[in-house]
């Protein structure tokens, strides 16, 4: 299976590009979620979670136990991650 470059483009409400970030490669569908405020969460089927602020200034990468394909942002500054074919859910604070 071929890997694809994962690039995140951030735009303002007027569709003017604010920032772009290269997040590496991915071979699975990418999932992006927001906390409803200032943060975006990205998983790409690999063992890392990217947390990016809406202006692209703050970027954090968290290492995960398993490759994650499904992401849910929970209240109390936590995210839930699940792997394809697994019944385990990993809940981590951010």
N, C-alpha and C positions, 0 to 999 in steps of 0.2 A: 504494500500500500504506500502511496506517495504522501510525503509530508507537504503541507501548505504553510506559507508564511502567515502569521497572525499579526495583523496591524489594527490598532484601535484608533479611530478618528473621532475627535470630540468637536462638536459644533455648538454655537450659541443659538438662541431662538431665531435669529435672522439668517441662519444657515451659513454664517461665517466660521471658517475653521479656526478653532481655538488652539488645538494641539493634536499631535499624532504620536503614537507610541508603538514601537515594535515589541511584541510580547513573545517572540520566538516562533516555534513551529507547532503545528497541530496536525493530527491525522483523523481526529474525531470531530463531530459537530461541536461547535463552541456554544457555551451558555453564558449569557450576560444578565446580571440582575442589578438592581439598585436598592439602596436603603430608603429611597423616597426623599433623600436629602442631598447630600453632596458626594456620595461614594458610589462607585461602580465595582462590581465583583465579577471576575471572569475566570471560568474553568475551561480547559481545552482538551480534556481527556488524559491529561498528564498528571504528575504528582505535585502540582503547584496551583495555588490560588493567587490571582493578581487582584490587589485592591488599589483602585485609582480614584483620585479626587476628580470632580467634574471639570476642573480647569487644567488637569493633566500635570499639575505641579507635584503633587504627592503621589508616589508610587511605591507600593510595598508588595513583596512576593513572599508567600508563606509556603513552606514545604509541608506536604500532606503524607499520611501513612500509605494511602492507596491512590491510584489514578481515579479521578472524579469526573463524572459525566453529567451529574444532576446537582443543582445548587438551589438552595432556598435561604433567603435572608430572614432571620428571626428577630424578634425584639430583644432587648437587653444586650445589644451588640454581640450577637452570635450568628453563625451561619451553619447550615446543615448541608452535608455533602454525601452523595451516594455514588457507588461504583456500579458500572454496568454488570449485570449478572450476579450481583452480591446483595445480600439482605442486610448488610451492615450499613449504618448511617453514622457518619462522623460529625459531631457537633463541636465547633471550636469558637472561642471568642476572638474578636478582632480589635 
